[in-house]
Amino acid sequence: MSDFDILRELLKKEALVEIEEGYYGKKMIKLHEPKCADNESYTVEIQQIPTDTVVIKTDKFPPPLDIFNKIKGVRKRADFVIITQTAIKQKPKNLIIFIELKRGKTDLEASIIQQLKGAQCVIAYCRSIGQVFWQQPDFLNPDKYEYRFVSIRNINVNKKPTFHLNPDGVHNRPERMLKITSPNHLQFKQLVGVV
Protein backbone atom coordinates (compact mmCIF):
# COMPACT_ATOMS: atom_id res chain seq x y z
CA MET A 1 0.00 0.00 0.00
CA SER A 2 1.20 3.51 -0.75
CA ASP A 3 1.52 6.16 1.93
CA PHE A 4 -1.39 7.99 0.29
CA ASP A 5 -3.65 4.93 0.42
CA ILE A 6 -2.87 4.39 4.10
CA LEU A 7 -3.49 8.07 4.92
CA ARG A 8 -6.86 8.01 3.11
CA GLU A 9 -7.81 4.86 5.04
CA LEU A 10 -6.54 6.16 8.38
CA LEU A 11 -7.95 9.70 8.39
CA LYS A 12 -11.59 10.71 8.63
CA LYS A 13 -13.03 12.67 5.71
CA GLU A 14 -13.59 15.67 8.02
CA ALA A 15 -9.84 15.86 8.69
CA LEU A 16 -8.97 16.09 4.97
CA VAL A 17 -9.16 18.96 2.50
CA GLU A 18 -10.88 18.03 -0.74
CA ILE A 19 -8.82 18.35 -3.90
CA GLU A 20 -10.87 20.18 -6.52
CA GLU A 21 -10.75 20.84 -10.25
CA GLY A 22 -8.91 24.08 -10.87
CA TYR A 23 -8.15 26.06 -13.99
CA TYR A 24 -7.23 24.26 -17.22
CA GLY A 25 -7.87 20.81 -15.73
CA LYS A 26 -5.24 21.26 -12.99
CA LYS A 27 -5.98 20.36 -9.37
CA MET A 28 -6.41 22.93 -6.60
CA ILE A 29 -7.16 23.15 -2.90
CA LYS A 30 -8.87 25.74 -0.73
CA LEU A 31 -7.39 26.10 2.74
CA HIS A 32 -10.27 27.47 4.79
CA GLU A 33 -10.16 28.78 8.33
CA PRO A 34 -13.56 29.19 9.99
CA LYS A 35 -14.61 32.27 11.91
CA CYS A 36 -12.04 33.32 14.46
CA ALA A 37 -11.85 35.98 17.21
CA ASP A 38 -12.79 38.83 14.86
CA ASN A 39 -15.74 36.76 13.57
CA GLU A 40 -14.38 36.53 10.03
CA SER A 41 -13.43 33.42 8.08
CA TYR A 42 -10.84 33.33 5.30
CA THR A 43 -9.66 31.07 2.51
CA VAL A 44 -6.41 30.65 0.58
CA GLU A 45 -6.48 28.92 -2.82
CA ILE A 46 -3.48 26.98 -4.03
CA GLN A 47 -3.42 26.06 -7.71
CA GLN A 48 -1.60 23.29 -9.60
CA ILE A 49 -1.60 20.72 -6.80
CA PRO A 50 0.00 17.39 -7.81
CA THR A 51 -2.37 14.46 -8.36
CA ASP A 52 -0.87 12.29 -5.60
CA THR A 53 -1.67 14.59 -2.68
CA VAL A 54 -3.31 14.33 0.74
CA VAL A 55 -4.09 17.54 2.64
CA ILE A 56 -4.71 17.21 6.38
CA LYS A 57 -6.39 19.76 8.64
CA THR A 58 -3.94 19.19 11.48
CA ASP A 59 -5.67 21.61 13.82
CA LYS A 60 -8.55 19.08 13.91
CA PHE A 61 -6.22 16.94 16.04
CA PRO A 62 -7.36 17.86 19.58
CA PRO A 63 -4.78 19.54 21.79
CA PRO A 64 -3.47 17.14 24.45
CA LEU A 65 -4.60 19.35 27.34
CA ASP A 66 -5.06 16.45 29.77
CA ILE A 67 -1.68 14.89 29.03
CA PHE A 68 0.93 17.63 28.50
CA ASN A 69 1.80 20.67 30.59
CA LYS A 70 1.45 24.08 28.96
CA ILE A 71 5.16 24.48 28.28
CA LYS A 72 7.22 25.27 25.16
CA GLY A 73 4.07 25.26 22.97
CA VAL A 74 3.76 21.45 22.97
CA ARG A 75 -0.05 21.69 22.76
CA LYS A 76 -0.06 23.72 19.53
CA ARG A 77 -0.51 22.62 15.90
CA ALA A 78 -0.31 24.39 12.56
CA ASP A 79 -3.44 24.54 10.40
CA PHE A 80 -2.62 22.24 7.46
CA VAL A 81 -0.16 19.65 6.19
CA ILE A 82 0.20 18.77 2.51
CA ILE A 83 1.74 15.36 1.78
CA THR A 84 2.51 14.90 -1.88
CA GLN A 85 4.60 13.32 -4.58
CA THR A 86 5.66 15.62 -7.38
CA ALA A 87 8.42 16.40 -9.84
CA ILE A 88 10.52 19.51 -9.36
CA LYS A 89 12.86 20.33 -12.22
CA GLN A 90 12.16 16.84 -13.65
CA LYS A 91 13.21 15.10 -10.41
CA PRO A 92 10.58 13.14 -8.43
CA LYS A 93 10.19 14.33 -4.85
CA ASN A 94 8.11 13.37 -1.84
CA LEU A 95 7.20 16.45 0.16
CA ILE A 96 5.52 17.22 3.45
CA ILE A 97 4.54 20.90 3.66
CA PHE A 98 3.44 22.36 7.01
CA ILE A 99 1.28 25.48 6.72
CA GLU A 100 0.10 28.02 9.28
CA LEU A 101 -2.44 30.66 8.21
CA LYS A 102 -2.69 34.07 9.87
CA ARG A 103 -5.38 36.49 8.73
CA GLY A 104 -3.51 39.64 9.72
CA LYS A 105 0.05 40.75 10.17
CA THR A 106 1.73 39.11 13.11
CA ASP A 107 4.97 39.32 14.99
CA LEU A 108 4.27 36.14 16.93
CA GLU A 109 7.12 34.35 15.18
CA ALA A 110 7.88 32.10 18.17
CA SER A 111 4.24 31.00 18.36
CA ILE A 112 4.13 30.16 14.63
CA ILE A 113 7.32 28.10 14.99
CA GLN A 114 5.68 26.18 17.87
CA GLN A 115 2.58 25.55 15.75
CA LEU A 116 4.68 24.22 12.86
CA LYS A 117 6.58 21.94 15.24
CA GLY A 118 3.29 20.71 16.72
CA ALA A 119 2.05 19.73 13.25
CA GLN A 120 5.32 17.82 12.78
CA CYS A 121 4.41 15.85 15.91
CA VAL A 122 0.94 15.05 14.53
CA ILE A 123 2.60 13.60 11.40
CA ALA A 124 5.06 11.65 13.59
CA TYR A 125 2.06 10.18 15.42
CA CYS A 126 0.44 9.20 12.10
CA ARG A 127 3.77 7.67 11.04
CA SER A 128 3.81 5.49 14.17
CA ILE A 129 0.23 4.34 13.57
CA GLY A 130 1.02 3.33 9.97
CA GLN A 131 4.14 1.50 11.05
CA VAL A 132 2.48 -0.36 13.93
CA PHE A 133 -1.12 -0.98 12.82
CA TRP A 134 -0.54 -1.26 9.04
CA GLN A 135 2.83 -2.96 9.60
CA GLN A 136 4.51 -0.65 7.07
CA PRO A 137 7.93 0.19 8.55
CA ASP A 138 8.65 2.70 5.75
CA PHE A 139 5.37 4.65 6.14
CA LEU A 140 6.02 8.43 6.03
CA ASN A 141 9.71 7.68 6.59
CA PRO A 142 11.50 11.04 6.99
CA ASP A 143 14.38 9.71 4.90
CA LYS A 144 12.16 9.60 1.81
CA TYR A 145 10.42 12.99 2.34
CA GLU A 146 11.63 16.57 2.19
CA TYR A 147 9.98 18.95 4.65
CA ARG A 148 8.87 22.53 3.95
CA PHE A 149 7.48 25.04 6.45
CA VAL A 150 5.26 27.93 5.37
CA SER A 151 3.54 30.81 7.13
CA ILE A 152 0.83 32.57 5.09
CA ARG A 153 -0.09 35.96 6.54
CA ASN A 154 -2.16 39.06 5.84
CA ILE A 155 -4.85 37.06 4.07
CA ASN A 156 -7.69 39.00 2.36
CA VAL A 157 -5.43 41.98 1.62
CA ASN A 158 -5.58 42.80 -2.07
CA LYS A 159 -1.90 43.26 -2.85
CA LYS A 160 0.68 41.42 -4.87
CA PRO A 161 1.95 38.49 -2.75
CA THR A 162 5.37 38.81 -1.16
CA PHE A 163 7.66 35.87 -0.47
CA HIS A 164 10.30 36.04 2.25
CA LEU A 165 12.62 33.05 2.08
CA ASN A 166 15.32 32.63 4.68
CA PRO A 167 18.62 33.83 3.17
CA ASP A 168 20.29 30.61 4.35
CA GLY A 169 18.38 28.58 1.77
CA VAL A 170 15.39 26.30 1.61
CA HIS A 171 12.65 26.46 4.27
CA ASN A 172 13.16 22.94 5.63
CA ARG A 173 12.90 23.80 9.35
CA PRO A 174 10.24 25.75 11.28
CA GLU A 175 12.79 28.44 12.20
CA ARG A 176 13.52 28.96 8.48
CA MET A 177 9.88 29.08 7.32
CA LEU A 178 8.86 30.66 4.04
CA LYS A 179 6.74 33.73 4.83
CA ILE A 180 4.08 34.64 2.30
CA THR A 181 2.09 37.85 2.78
CA SER A 182 -1.02 39.06 0.95
CA PRO A 183 -1.62 35.88 -1.05
CA ASN A 184 -4.15 36.25 -3.85
CA HIS A 185 -3.39 33.33 -6.13
CA LEU A 186 -0.76 30.89 -4.96
CA GLN A 187 0.80 28.16 -7.05
CA PHE A 188 1.95 24.92 -5.45
CA LYS A 189 5.49 25.43 -6.73
CA GLN A 190 5.73 28.67 -4.73
CA LEU A 191 5.20 26.73 -1.50
CA VAL A 192 8.15 24.46 -2.20
CA GLY A 193 10.51 27.29 -3.13
CA VAL A 194 10.28 27.20 -6.90
CA VAL A 195 9.11 30.79 -7.59
C-alpha positions in Angstrom: 0.0 0.0 0.0 1.2 3.5 -0.8 1.5 6.2 1.9 -1.4 8.0 0.3 -3.7 4.9 0.4 -2.9 4.4 4.1 -3.5 8.1 4.9 -6.9 8.0 3.1 -7.8 4.9 5.0 -6.5 6.2 8.4 -8.0 9.7 8.4 -11.6 10.7 8.6 -13.0 12.7 5.7 -13.6 15.7 8.0 -9.8 15.9 8.7 -9.0 16.1 5.0 -9.2 19.0 2.5 -10.9 18.0 -0.7 -8.8 18.4 -3.9 -10.9 20.2 -6.5 -10.8 20.8 -10.3 -8.9 24.1 -10.9 -8.1 26.1 -14.0 -7.2 24.3 -17.2 -7.9 20.8 -15.7 -5.2 21.3 -13.0 -6.0 20.4 -9.4 -6.4 22.9 -6.6 -7.2 23.1 -2.9 -8.9 25.7 -0.7 -7.4 26.1 2.7 -10.3 27.5 4.8 -10.2 28.8 8.3 -13.6 29.2 10.0 -14.6 32.3 11.9 -12.0 33.3 14.5 -11.9 36.0 17.2 -12.8 38.8 14.9 -15.7 36.8 13.6 -14.4 36.5 10.0 -13.4 33.4 8.1 -10.8 33.3 5.3 -9.7 31.1 2.5 -6.4 30.6 0.6 -6.5 28.9 -2.8 -3.5 27.0 -4.0 -3.4 26.1 -7.7 -1.6 23.3 -9.6 -1.6 20.7 -6.8 0.0 17.4 -7.8 -2.4 14.5 -8.4 -0.9 12.3 -5.6 -1.7 14.6 -2.7 -3.3 14.3 0.7 -4.1 17.5 2.6 -4.7 17.2 6.4 -6.4 19.8 8.6 -3.9 19.2 11.5 -5.7 21.6 13.8 -8.5 19.1 13.9 -6.2 16.9 16.0 -7.4 17.9 19.6 -4.8 19.5 21.8 -3.5 17.1 24.5 -4.6 19.4 27.3 -5.1 16.4 29.8 -1.7 14.9 29.0 0.9 17.6 28.5 1.8 20.7 30.6 1.4 24.1 29.0 5.2 24.5 28.3 7.2 25.3 25.2 4.1 25.3 23.0 3.8 21.4 23.0 0.0 21.7 22.8 -0.1 23.7 19.5 -0.5 22.6 15.9 -0.3 24.4 12.6 -3.4 24.5 10.4 -2.6 22.2 7.5 -0.2 19.7 6.2 0.2 18.8 2.5 1.7 15.4 1.8 2.5 14.9 -1.9 4.6 13.3 -4.6 5.7 15.6 -7.4 8.4 16.4 -9.8 10.5 19.5 -9.4 12.9 20.3 -12.2 12.2 16.8 -13.6 13.2 15.1 -10.4 10.6 13.1 -8.4 10.2 14.3 -4.9 8.1 13.4 -1.8 7.2 16.4 0.2 5.5 17.2 3.5 4.5 20.9 3.7 3.4 22.4 7.0 1.3 25.5 6.7 0.1 28.0 9.3 -2.4 30.7 8.2 -2.7 34.1 9.9 -5.4 36.5 8.7 -3.5 39.6 9.7 0.0 40.8 10.2 1.7 39.1 13.1 5.0 39.3 15.0 4.3 36.1 16.9 7.1 34.4 15.2 7.9 32.1 18.2 4.2 31.0 18.4 4.1 30.2 14.6 7.3 28.1 15.0 5.7 26.2 17.9 2.6 25.5 15.8 4.7 24.2 12.9 6.6 21.9 15.2 3.3 20.7 16.7 2.1 19.7 13.3 5.3 17.8 12.8 4.4 15.8 15.9 0.9 15.1 14.5 2.6 13.6 11.4 5.1 11.7 13.6 2.1 10.2 15.4 0.4 9.2 12.1 3.8 7.7 11.0 3.8 5.5 14.2 0.2 4.3 13.6 1.0 3.3 10.0 4.1 1.5 11.0 2.5 -0.4 13.9 -1.1 -1.0 12.8 -0.5 -1.3 9.0 2.8 -3.0 9.6 4.5 -0.6 7.1 7.9 0.2 8.5 8.7 2.7 5.8 5.4 4.7 6.1 6.0 8.4 6.0 9.7 7.7 6.6 11.5 11.0 7.0 14.4 9.7 4.9 12.2 9.6 1.8 10.4 13.0 2.3 11.6 16.6 2.2 10.0 18.9 4.7 8.9 22.5 4.0 7.5 25.0 6.4 5.3 27.9 5.4 3.5 30.8 7.1 0.8 32.6 5.1 -0.1 36.0 6.5 -2.2 39.1 5.8 -4.9 37.1 4.1 -7.7 39.0 2.4 -5.4 42.0 1.6 -5.6 42.8 -2.1 -1.9 43.3 -2.8 0.7 41.4 -4.9 2.0 38.5 -2.7 5.4 38.8 -1.2 7.7 35.9 -0.5 10.3 36.0 2.3 12.6 33.1 2.1 15.3 32.6 4.7 18.6 33.8 3.2 20.3 30.6 4.4 18.4 28.6 1.8 15.4 26.3 1.6 12.6 26.5 4.3 13.2 22.9 5.6 12.9 23.8 9.3 10.2 25.8 11.3 12.8 28.4 12.2 13.5 29.0 8.5 9.9 29.1 7.3 8.9 30.7 4.0 6.7 33.7 4.8 4.1 34.6 2.3 2.1 37.8 2.8 -1.0 39.1 0.9 -1.6 35.9 -1.1 -4.2 36.2 -3.9 -3.4 33.3 -6.1 -0.8 30.9 -5.0 0.8 28.2 -7.0 2.0 24.9 -5.4 5.5 25.4 -6.7 5.7 28.7 -4.7 5.2 26.7 -1.5 8.2 24.5 -2.2 10.5 27.3 -3.1 10.3 27.2 -6.9 9.1 30.8 -7.6 
